[in-house]
Amino acid sequence: MILIALYAAGLFLLLREAIPWLRARSSGVVHARGQRRTAVNRDVEPDRYAALMQTRSKAMWPGGIMVLVAVLWTGWSVIGFLQPAV
């Protein structure tokens, strides 16, 4: 049961940042987070755009690690089930 929760939480945290990051990479406009959601254009403010994109990419790490742990745990369980009992 905890494995399903690990997959769900990891995918949620990963995709929560990955989808806007991919959208910003393709369009060149990233939206700042917070109450006043301002759009930052890559051509107008390249330094701020780069900083916001780096922040978004760093925010993807916890979700990615959770998904990686869930995949490794699943693989470990499958290997354990496939080996015959001695």
C-alpha positions in Angstrom: 0.0 0.0 0.0 2.8 2.4 0.8 4.3 1.6 -2.6 1.2 2.9 -4.4 1.3 6.1 -2.2 5.0 6.5 -3.1 4.3 6.3 -6.8 1.3 8.7 -6.5 3.2 11.3 -4.4 6.3 11.1 -6.5 4.5 11.5 -9.8 2.4 14.4 -8.4 5.5 16.2 -7.1 7.5 15.5 -10.3 4.7 16.5 -12.8 3.7 19.5 -10.7 7.0 21.1 -11.7 7.8 19.2 -14.9 4.8 20.3 -16.9 5.3 24.0 -16.4 9.0 23.6 -16.9 8.5 21.9 -20.3 5.9 24.5 -21.3 8.3 27.3 -20.4 11.1 25.6 -22.3 9.0 25.4 -25.5 7.4 28.9 -25.3 10.1 30.9 -23.7 7.8 32.3 -21.0 7.9 31.1 -17.4 5.4 32.2 -14.8 6.7 33.2 -11.4 5.0 31.4 -8.5 3.2 33.3 -5.7 0.3 35.6 -5.3 1.2 37.9 -8.2 1.9 35.5 -10.9 4.0 37.4 -13.4 5.2 36.1 -16.8 8.9 36.3 -17.4 10.0 36.3 -21.0 13.3 34.7 -22.0 14.2 37.4 -24.5 13.4 40.3 -22.1 14.8 39.1 -18.8 17.2 36.2 -19.5 18.8 36.2 -16.0 15.5 36.1 -14.2 14.2 33.5 -16.6 17.3 31.3 -16.1 17.0 31.6 -12.3 13.3 30.6 -12.4 14.0 27.7 -14.7 16.8 26.5 -12.4 14.5 26.7 -9.4 11.8 24.7 -11.2 14.3 22.0 -12.2 15.6 21.8 -8.6 12.0 21.4 -7.3 11.6 18.3 -9.5 14.3 16.3 -7.5 12.1 15.1 -4.5 9.4 13.7 -6.8 12.0 12.1 -9.1 13.8 10.5 -6.1 10.4 9.2 -4.8 9.6 7.6 -8.1 13.1 6.1 -8.4 12.7 4.6 -4.9 9.3 3.2 -5.8 10.7 1.6 -9.0 13.6 0.1 -7.2 11.4 -1.2 -4.5 9.1 -2.8 -7.1 12.0 -4.4 -8.8 13.4 -5.7 -5.5 10.0 -7.2 -4.7 9.6 -8.8 -8.1 13.1 -10.4 -7.8 12.2 -11.6 -4.4 9.0 -13.3 -5.6 10.7 -14.9 -8.6 13.5 -16.6 -6.6 12.6 -20.0 -5.3 12.5 -20.6 -1.5 15.4 -22.7 -0.3 
